[in-house]
């Protein structure tokens, strides 16, 4: 018989341990709570909260809910959930389309949800990097490939909105930072006299409200902020590369189009200044580890235009100039040569015979250019220069669904982890 009186109250009692549950990587929910789940994860999710969470967490949680509907084989429930996700994201983007953080947040999450639907589709093409457990977690009852296409289309739509926002921020900085910024001492006095008269300065005030000497730093700061925003929300690395290919092409087109309209810019020393300014963008891509992904290739036309301004222009240089300017159209090369103005009285104008020789040499190339020949300027929004999210390589996740927990920052007590 146990003597109760001999038992000390402070004595350590045996610990009752719960067996660790083997979670399946799903969240069970009541159909009546569906809109509340969408409200927490989509409508009310603030970017400042999202950055404190696992990148793409809303997408993982929503996918784990989708997996449970598949597990219980409730096609009405999954259809309702997916439709409400799609409509919720569309509504949020329409409401916050001017907020870069919100658009990037949902670009990243929609792509993560798209990747998850592929990774766990059961399709062998998307299983190469899966663990055995991840393959076991593939959808068993539903083929959601049609919804994958819907999500892909939404991603393209959001992507275009992100690009538009970035271009609007960069636009006023392009001309003052690339064409007007002068950082090389001693060259500013080499501009041809009379070219920067009162009319030119008034035009500059209207076109370039940003002070040229500050513009380049401001442009680089904007690029850095764009990069940080994309990285902060877990955007796919391939997509970050594509974004900057598009932005750099926009910068190239804007600066080249303006150069072709401004005779005061077309001389030797300005070519040096432009090339020097562009080198800062190239260095920025190295600092951000984007230089090996071909981002600066989209700057080639304006770089070649700057080199053309600096090049010798004698009959002996015809072949080398034609080879050097392979990213410029024939009409752009001839326009720059016609606009070219000697930097001082010791330099001669470009002889018309030289221009004719360049034109004749480039005639063969012109036949292959067709559309470019008739169009002098570049289209800053030319989509041929970049890819779109539909072409972003599949990016499987190494995150284990069964390890995902709901943070306190997201009030989702209606979800039950199973």
C-alpha angles and dihedrals in degrees: 000000000000113000102220093189092061093057114101114221092220094055114122112252123211114275117240107220123201115224110249109254120235100226120207096212098252139116117220117209141171115252089233090063094054097102091046089054090050090047093054097042100036119012100038101030108118120207090231089060094041092058090060092057135072105288108261093012094142088054092049092049093048091048091051088054089050089051091055092052087052091048092056090037095233104156094178091054094050092046091052093047095049093046091050091048091052094045092044094053092046091052093048093050093048090051097044101030091129093054111089094196093055095046093048091046091057096039088058094044096047090050092047090051089048091050090048092051088053097042093052097035094101090240109139090218089070099040102073095105098034124117118232089258092052091052089050088055094059118127109274105189111023134067103204097175092120090056089050088061090049091052091047090054091049090050090054090049093050091043091056089050091051091050091048091053092049093047091051090054093047098042100083091046100052103080097038093045101041104028107022104033110103117193102151108092118230098022100088092077091058094075113118113263119257095019095102101047129146094286091055093051092048090049090050092053089053096043102033112038088167117086106249094224091059098035099084093053090047092051092050090048090052090050090050091049091050090051094048092049092051093046094044093061094045099253113182110266090232090055092049087055091050092049092055093044087057095044093047091049088051089052090047094049093046095050095042093048090052093046090055089056098047120073090182088067097051105090138096101265093047088053088058093048093049092048090049092050091049090052088065090059089049090051089049090057089053091050090051092043092241097116096095093053096070097251093138092050086082089063091061097104096054091041090054091047089055090048090049090056090052097042125103110255108208130124089261090061099055096099096043092049092050091050093045095052100053093132094054123081119241091250092052093051093048092045092053092048091049091049093046112121124193113252093223142354092277093063120076126223117258105275114242088228089060091052090050091052091050089048093051092047092051095046092093091052091048091064089063094046100056101151092040093054094059092045116065097183131058122244104237091207095048103147093197087080096064146032126247128229092261086070096047107124116255108268112199119199127234090203112118110229092212090060095056114110129188111251122223089243089071113060097214102139089141090071118089118201112226 
